[in-house]
Each structure stands twice: as structure tokens, then as C-alpha cells.
Amino acid sequence: MKSLRYFLYILIILAIVSVGGYFFYNKNKTSTYVSGIIGTTKQNTNIDRDNDGLRDWEEILWKTNPDNNDTDGDGTSDGDEVKEGRDPTIKGPADKLQNNSPKTSKSPELAADLFNSYIDVKSKDGKIDEEESTKIAKNSLDRTYADNEPVPYTKKDLSIIDDNSVEAYKKYGNDLAHALGAFSSAGNEMMIFQNALQQRDESLLAGIDPIIKSYRETLSGILAIKTPSNLADVHLTFINTMNSIISDTAGMRILYTDSVLAFRSFTSYQADVSTFSNDLNKIITAIKAKGVKYSTGESGYGLINIL
């Protein structure tokens, strides 16, 4: 996918900029200091000169001093402050990273993982081609944002019935169509995201909130549907895909807090919407194959004959 590959290269650039930006804003430092950092990253990425829990090149990302284990001098090491969600460059106690602070995003963590992976592969193979670069970036993304993946639902969360009759399938179709029809969209989340990005207006993202709320209410309704056991697998897949879309939409909502997660969510959203459509078509196909017929006044009629 060209768009995904392009996005991954942007992330690599982000990592490079994160490191390079330190040198740009600290060009008043001595050349010996800068040369020492560069030499360290080439030779051993695990070096931690001041033993504060942050490797020397990680200090670059946090803009801390690799020769001082307590850059802000507040009695807590730089590494411990990072672990506690505090700013290692600001003396405590009022140094808690705010939710809207760029440092609360996982961009530094991603940049660190990317950089470390790149150096590791480079030292082993000596050469990194386009395919390997894409692989490194994707793996770093997956590791960094693993805890942002939605917890999948299981069959224990469903209301499964043993009835697989035509009547049970018909009721299932009516209930699913009714639940989906209850979704109230206050706009298009992708358009809102793109407008907020193009206009550089964070306030526009508030338009995503009612959409997320409606998604969650719709999902709740779908989870409550009594599902014939033979439809349980496809129904579960459908639910988890919708849950992923909700997670993607929530990720796009925080564009100005964690831009990397937002763009990752934007990319995932497009794939998940396609999967959602395929899942729904599988359900429709199964209902039709069962021989279910709906009259024009039933909710299922629209599901079978319009969608």
C-alpha cells in the first residue's frame, strides 16, 4: 500500500528530526560534546554515561544532559522522572507532563525504538534497503503502540443462542439493521480530521466526539443482539472490526496531542472500514443463503436489499 509506505517513511523522518532538532537548538554546546554523542550512537547505543536510566541518545530526545543524572536538579534522576511522567528538564514538584504536552505523546518512544532498531540492523547487515526500512518502521510502530490496541471481544461477550432456524436468522437481521440504523453521525470523522490538519485548528477535532459516542452506543446495541450460533464467528469478527474503528477514530481525535498515533489511526481506519464492509457482506450473504425474506416494512429489508 503506497499510502502506508509513505506514512512509515514519514515516521522515520520524525525520528531523525527528533534527534537532529536537539543539535539545532543546542548549537551553543561545545563541538566536543556533540561529537561525543554522535560517536556514542555509532559505537554503542546502550551507553548511559551518567547512569540515570536514560541511554545517551535517549537524553537527546528528552533534551537532558547525558553527563548529569539530574538535569533539572530536583533530586530525582532523569530516568526516574521520565518513568513517572514528569519533565526531567523542569524542577519539581510542578513538573508533571500535561495531557496536551508533546512530551506525553509516544513520539520520543517511537523515535527511540526506530533509532535503536535502525542502528542494530545497520551494525549487522551494513546496508538497509527500502523493504527493510519499511519493516523496521512498521515493527517499531507496533511495539510502541501495542498498548493502544483495543481489547478484543470474545464469544463470552456475545448473546449466542442455539436456534439456527430461518426465523432466528430473520430476527437477527432485523435486530442488526435496527442497531446499525440507530447510529447518528454528526459528520464524517475523516473529513473532520483532514480539515483540522489542513486548517491547523485543534478545536475542529471536537466534532469527532459525538461520532465516537454514537459508535459506542451502536456497538453496545450490536453486542446485545441474540445471535444464532452458526453466525457467532462472523458476528464476533464484525464487532471487533467496529471496535477497531472506534479506537481509530479516538486516535484521530488526539491529532494535536500525539500526532504519530493520530496518523497511524488514520491509516488503520481506512483499512478497518474496508474490513467492516466485507464483514457486513458476509453476514448478509449468510442471511440470504438461509432463505430469509423481508417485507419492505422490516428493518432487515434495507440490510438485505439496500446495503
Number of C-alpha atoms within 10 A of each C-alpha: 5 7 8 14 17 11 18 22 16 14 24 21 13 18 22 15 15 19 22 13 15 17 15 10 10 11 11 8 10 9 10 9 12 15 10 11 18 13 12 18 17 11 11 14 18 14 17 19 16 17 16 21 18 24 21 26 24 25 24 21 22 20 19 23 18 24 15 15 24 22 21 18 15 15 12 17 20 30 21 16 22 18 10 12 14 23 22 29 18 15 17 16 8 9 14 18 18 13 11 12 12 15 20 18 18 18 22 21 19 23 26 23 21 25 22 19 17 18 17 14 15 13 12 8 8 9 9 13 8 10 9 13 18 20 14 21 24 19 13 25 23 14 12 20 15 10 9 12 12 14 10 13 14 13 12 7 11 18 15 18 15 11 14 15 12 17 14 17 23 20 19 20 27 20 20 25 20 19 20 17 13 14 17 14 14 13 12 11 23 15 11 18 25 15 15 20 15 9 9 11 12 16 9 16 20 14 17 22 15 15 21 21 15 17 22 16 17 20 19 13 17 24 19 15 20 20 27 21 15 15 18 18 14 15 25 20 18 21 22 20 22 22 21 22 25 23 19 26 24 20 23 29 28 21 20 20 21 21 18 24 24 21 20 20 25 24 16 18 23 14 13 21 15 11 17 20 13 13 20 17 15 16 19 18 12 16 21 16 10 15 11 18 15 16 9 10 8 14 20 25 17 18 22 20 10 7 11
